[in-house]
Amino acid sequence: MKKKKLVVSTGAGISAESGISTFRDAGGLWEQYPVMDVASADGFRRNPALIHRFYNERRKQLVATLPNAAHTALHDLEKYFDVYVITQNVDDLHERAGSSNVLHLHGELMKVRSIPHPERVYRLKEDALETSVDTRDEHGDPVRPHIVFFQEAVPMMEPAARLASEADIFVVIGTSLNVYPAAALINYVRPDVPVYYIDPNPAAVPAGVTVIKAKATEGMKILAEKLGVEL
């Protein structure tokens, strides 16, 4: 029998339990760094060296971090469902947990790309994580973090919306539902499709959404029960 398509939209909350600093919560990175200085197109034009240093530090943190039980639970769901993960996160914890189908809306921390030729994307090695304004790719081009900055389009939004529209089950994990366009994905889900929302501080959601008020690791256990599967 063909597996149902389970589409999962994840945000910072799923990685917070691995120790990845969130941006928006109290004590998060936005309190430590002005957002428009380190995560905007204007900020990169003004001070690219600062942005290179900022993402160098994020990479050092990431390679010392492990996927948590929520990440591995999503991989385990592949035994029962055709699982697709759409993540706002730029970490690679879903991939390291074994998830087969991961779409990154906001880019990938462990990658850089050519500035004049953005189609040229390169994965950094763990023993060479640092980049600077002087870093060049194999063609001699300067590079930048493979991150979607504020003030830039989200190129993967269209395929993400298509996945949401094809879902037989839709799950949202660890997001405030305040970050657009990602927050709009729920609007692409067909009206007859069950929707689950896991978050310890859930936002207001449309009628019919099943809210699981819990952190991601605990919420995945509850979700599995509701889906009638064992992880």
VMD Tcl script that draws the C-alpha trace (Angstrom):
set ca {
  {0.00 0.00 0.00}
  {1.27 3.44 -0.90}
  {2.46 5.46 2.07}
  {0.71 8.71 2.95}
  {2.72 11.87 2.34}
  {3.58 13.49 5.66}
  {4.97 17.02 5.23}
  {6.66 18.65 8.20}
  {7.51 22.34 8.57}
  {10.19 22.89 11.21}
  {11.53 26.02 12.87}
  {14.13 27.00 15.45}
  {12.32 25.18 18.26}
  {13.27 21.74 16.98}
  {16.99 22.57 17.08}
  {16.85 24.53 20.36}
  {16.86 21.27 22.32}
  {20.18 20.41 20.67}
  {21.62 23.64 22.04}
  {21.42 25.72 18.87}
  {20.80 29.35 19.82}
  {17.48 30.64 18.56}
  {17.23 34.15 17.19}
  {13.92 35.42 18.50}
  {13.55 34.02 22.00}
  {14.72 35.82 25.15}
  {18.50 35.65 25.21}
  {18.57 34.73 21.54}
  {20.97 35.91 18.88}
  {18.91 38.96 17.94}
  {19.59 40.36 21.43}
  {23.32 39.82 20.94}
  {23.56 41.09 17.36}
  {21.48 43.71 15.49}
  {19.59 41.60 12.98}
  {20.10 43.97 10.08}
  {23.85 43.96 10.66}
  {24.34 40.19 10.46}
  {21.41 38.83 8.46}
  {20.39 41.34 5.82}
  {21.45 42.11 2.28}
  {22.20 45.70 3.30}
  {24.30 44.45 6.22}
  {26.38 42.30 3.88}
  {26.96 45.23 1.56}
  {27.96 47.47 4.49}
  {30.20 45.07 6.39}
  {30.75 41.68 4.75}
  {33.63 40.91 7.13}
  {31.26 41.02 10.12}
  {28.84 38.62 8.44}
  {31.61 36.19 7.55}
  {32.75 36.22 11.21}
  {29.17 35.77 12.46}
  {28.53 32.69 10.33}
  {31.98 31.27 11.08}
  {30.93 31.23 14.75}
  {27.57 29.65 13.92}
  {29.35 26.84 12.03}
  {31.72 26.15 14.92}
  {28.69 25.77 17.18}
  {26.91 23.53 14.70}
  {29.67 20.96 14.21}
  {29.81 20.49 17.98}
  {26.04 19.87 18.10}
  {24.13 16.61 17.68}
  {20.60 15.94 16.40}
  {18.08 15.40 19.19}
  {15.24 12.89 19.64}
  {12.84 15.04 17.63}
  {15.12 14.98 14.61}
  {15.58 11.22 14.84}
  {11.84 10.71 15.36}
  {11.15 12.43 12.04}
  {13.56 10.02 10.39}
  {11.85 7.10 12.14}
  {8.48 8.19 10.74}
  {9.80 7.26 7.30}
  {9.02 3.64 8.23}
  {5.32 4.53 8.08}
  {5.02 7.61 5.87}
  {6.55 9.31 2.85}
  {8.13 12.11 4.90}
  {9.22 15.48 3.54}
  {10.80 18.08 5.82}
  {10.59 21.79 5.01}
  {12.85 23.63 7.43}
  {13.43 27.27 8.20}
  {16.63 26.21 9.95}
  {20.01 26.56 8.30}
  {21.61 23.75 10.32}
  {22.09 20.23 8.96}
  {20.64 18.33 11.93}
  {17.77 16.82 9.91}
  {20.22 15.36 7.43}
  {22.52 14.11 10.15}
  {19.55 12.42 11.83}
  {18.91 10.54 8.60}
  {15.95 12.36 7.05}
  {15.82 11.55 3.34}
  {13.95 14.57 1.97}
  {14.90 17.97 3.41}
  {14.13 21.31 1.78}
  {15.88 24.34 3.28}
  {13.89 27.55 2.93}
  {16.52 29.89 4.31}
  {19.72 28.34 3.04}
  {22.35 26.11 4.61}
  {24.98 27.13 7.13}
  {27.57 24.59 6.01}
  {27.55 25.91 2.45}
  {28.81 29.01 0.68}
  {28.20 30.22 -2.84}
  {29.89 32.33 -5.45}
  {28.77 35.97 -5.37}
  {28.89 36.57 -9.16}
  {27.62 33.04 -9.95}
  {25.12 32.09 -7.21}
  {24.39 28.75 -8.87}
  {27.86 27.63 -7.77}
  {27.31 26.29 -4.26}
  {29.99 24.60 -2.17}
  {29.84 22.57 1.03}
  {32.51 23.47 3.55}
  {34.61 20.79 5.21}
  {34.67 20.51 8.98}
  {38.40 21.25 9.04}
  {37.94 24.42 6.95}
  {34.86 26.18 8.29}
  {36.03 29.77 8.22}
  {35.50 32.16 5.33}
  {36.33 35.82 4.88}
  {36.06 38.57 2.30}
  {39.29 37.16 0.84}
  {37.96 33.61 0.37}
  {37.76 32.56 -3.27}
  {36.17 29.53 -4.92}
  {37.84 27.28 -7.50}
  {37.04 29.84 -10.20}
  {38.56 32.75 -8.28}
  {35.20 34.24 -7.31}
  {34.49 35.74 -3.88}
  {31.95 33.79 -1.82}
  {29.23 34.51 0.71}
  {27.24 32.38 3.14}
  {24.59 30.27 1.37}
  {21.93 31.97 3.49}
  {18.76 33.80 2.47}
  {19.25 37.21 4.05}
  {16.46 39.56 5.00}
  {15.59 41.73 1.97}
  {16.19 38.76 -0.36}
  {13.67 36.49 -2.06}
  {13.09 32.96 -0.73}
  {13.76 30.89 -3.87}
  {12.59 27.58 -2.37}
  {9.20 28.89 -1.29}
  {7.44 27.69 -4.45}
  {8.52 24.04 -4.15}
  {7.76 24.20 -0.41}
  {4.24 25.44 -1.11}
  {3.79 22.66 -3.65}
  {4.79 20.06 -1.05}
  {2.35 21.53 1.46}
  {-0.44 21.34 -1.11}
  {0.34 17.64 -1.72}
  {0.39 16.65 1.97}
  {-1.89 13.94 3.33}
  {-0.80 14.97 6.84}
  {0.83 18.30 7.71}
  {2.88 18.97 10.84}
  {4.40 22.20 12.15}
  {7.15 21.94 14.78}
  {8.89 24.61 16.81}
  {7.95 27.79 15.04}
  {6.23 30.99 16.10}
  {4.32 31.13 12.80}
  {5.46 34.75 12.59}
  {8.20 34.31 9.98}
  {6.95 34.89 6.46}
  {6.72 33.52 3.89}
  {7.30 30.22 5.78}
  {4.35 30.86 8.09}
  {2.06 30.91 5.05}
  {2.75 27.25 4.21}
  {-0.18 26.14 6.36}
  {-2.46 28.07 3.98}
  {-1.50 25.76 1.11}
  {-2.67 22.63 2.91}
  {-5.90 21.16 1.53}
  {-8.95 21.71 3.79}
  {-9.51 17.99 4.45}
  {-5.91 17.31 5.57}
  {-5.18 16.85 9.30}
  {-2.76 19.47 10.66}
  {-0.74 19.17 13.89}
  {1.20 21.99 15.56}
  {3.89 21.18 18.14}
  {5.25 24.09 20.19}
  {5.59 24.88 23.92}
  {4.24 28.39 23.30}
  {1.91 27.89 20.33}
  {0.65 30.82 18.31}
  {-3.00 31.26 17.41}
  {-3.91 28.83 14.65}
  {-6.94 28.22 12.43}
  {-9.80 26.10 13.72}
  {-9.25 22.40 13.15}
  {-5.51 22.41 13.83}
  {-4.52 19.96 16.58}
  {-2.20 21.83 18.96}
  {0.35 19.81 20.95}
  {1.69 22.20 23.60}
  {5.11 20.68 24.20}
  {8.74 20.93 23.23}
  {9.69 19.13 20.05}
  {11.12 15.98 21.63}
  {8.08 15.38 23.84}
  {5.68 16.56 21.16}
  {6.95 13.97 18.69}
  {6.04 11.19 21.13}
  {2.51 12.59 21.40}
  {2.28 12.99 17.63}
  {3.29 9.36 17.10}
  {0.47 8.25 19.42}
  {-2.03 10.40 17.55}
  {-0.84 8.98 14.21}
  {-1.09 5.45 15.60}
  {2.56 4.53 15.07}
  {5.40 3.48 17.33}
  {8.77 5.21 17.27}
}
mol new
graphics top color blue
foreach p $ca { graphics top sphere $p radius 0.5 }
foreach p [lrange $ca 0 end-1] q [lrange $ca 1 end] { graphics top cylinder $p $q radius 0.2 }
display resetview
